[in-house]
Amino acid sequence: MNFSAAIQAHTSWKLRLAAACAGSSSDKIDVDSLVKDNTCELGKWLHGGGRRFADDPTFDELVAAHAAFHLAAAAIAKMIGLGKKAEAEALINTRESELGKLSLRVVSILMGFRTRYGDT
């Protein structure tokens, strides 16, 4: 797993949601797909080849935080779709929101994996 690429891809979700909220993107976010934690590259890895790291003390936490992040991101994407853009924007732009906390946690754990195992 290229952990640096996973970090970049993961952090780009906040940018995609912000652009969708601002109406500055033609990117259509599929909520039904976003809610699933096993369809993105990191999710495929976590539920597949990444299982070889299951003995790492933070692996299970990464799986859980990643799944919760997808739920939070999908909830915000749904808000945007319903026209609740001010609410969505507030959740996207604060570290104290569930999305913000989960994003920081996933990135932090991935950085630890990158330090311990390097990018492959």
N, C-alpha and C positions, 0 to 999 in steps of 0.2 A: 504494500500500500504506500502510495506517495502521500504521506501525512500533510506535507505542505500544500499539495493540491486539494486535499480534503478540507483543510482549514479554509483555503480560498473559496472553494465551492460552497462551503457551509456559510461563511460570512456574506457571500453574495446574495443569499436569500433575503436578508434584511434590506439590501439595496433593491432587489426585485420587488419586494412588497412596498417599499417606499415609492418606487417609480409607478407602480400600479395604483397606489393611493393618490398620487399627484396627477395621475392621468397622463404622465409623460412617457408612457411605454405602450407599445402595441402588443407586448408580451402577454399572452393569455395564461393565467395561472389556473391550472386544473386542480380544484380543491380535492376532488376524489382521489387524485393521484398523490397530491402533496401530503395528505393525511397518512399515507402508508410510509413506514420507515424502512422498507426493504426494497424500494425501487430506485433510489439514488445510488451513486457509486459507493458512498460510505456505508449505506444500509446493506447493499449487496455484499460488501466485504464483511461487515459485522455478522451477518447471518450465514456467511459462507466461509471463505478462506481465513477470515480474521479469527475464527473460533480457535485457531491454533494459539492465540494469545489469551485464551480464557483463564489461564492461571495468573495473568497479570492482575494485581489487586484493584486496578481501576477499570478493567474490561467490562464487568457487569454494570458498573455505574455509567460508563460510556453508552452502552446499549440502551439503558433506561433513559438517560438524558437525551439521547438522540431521538428516541421514540417520542418522548414528551415534547421535544422541540418541534417535531413534525405536527403533532396535535395543535400546539400553540400557533404555529405558522398557518396551518389550515384554518384555524378559527379566525385569524386576522384576515386571511384571504377571503373567507366567507363574508366577513363584515364589509370588506371593500366591495364585494359583489352586491351586497344589499344596500350600498350607498352610505354606509356608516363610516365615512372616510375620516372624520375628525377623531372618532373613537379609535379607529385603526391606527391613525398617524401617532396618536399619543402612546399607544402600545409599542409601536415600532421604534420610536425615538427615545425611549427611556430604558436604562439598564435595570430599573427596578421592576419592570413588567416581567411577567412569566417568560415571554419570548427573550427578553434581554438577559435574564438570569440563566436560562437554559443555553442560550447561545454562548455566553461567556464560559459556562461549565464545559460544554462540548469542546470548544476551542482549547481551553486549558488542558483538558485530558488528552486531546490530540497532540498538543505541544509536548506533553510528557512522553507520549508514545514516540514522537519524532526524536526526542532527546535520547530515549532508551534504545530505540531500534533503528533509527535513521529512516530515510526515505528509500523506498525500493522501486 
